[in-house]
């Protein structure tokens, strides 16, 4: 199956929304297994938390900052 989406015609906001929609659809599949490198990153972050080296941000503020950087 091929979907022809003219990515160069989408705004950054539309591309971000498309990514969020795709991830929501993929993650809803009970047969989905994330790649090993995802687990590796999560393990590294868990270690940083246990060592007290992790810093946290409010999720809504973090998304707002990311959107500012890409628009």
C-alpha positions, 0 to 999 in steps of 0.5 A: 500500500502506498500513500502519496503525501506531499510532505513538502506541502505540509506546514511543520505543525501539520507534520507534527500532527501527522507524526502524533496521529501515526504514533497513536495508531501504531502504539494502539496495535497490541502486536507492536514491539518497540525496537531495542534502542528504545529500551536502551534509552529508557534504561539509561534514563531510569539510571539517571533518575536513580542517580538523581541526575535527571531533570524534569519539565512539565509535559505541556510546557515541554511540548510548547517549547518544542513547537516553538523551536520547530516553527 
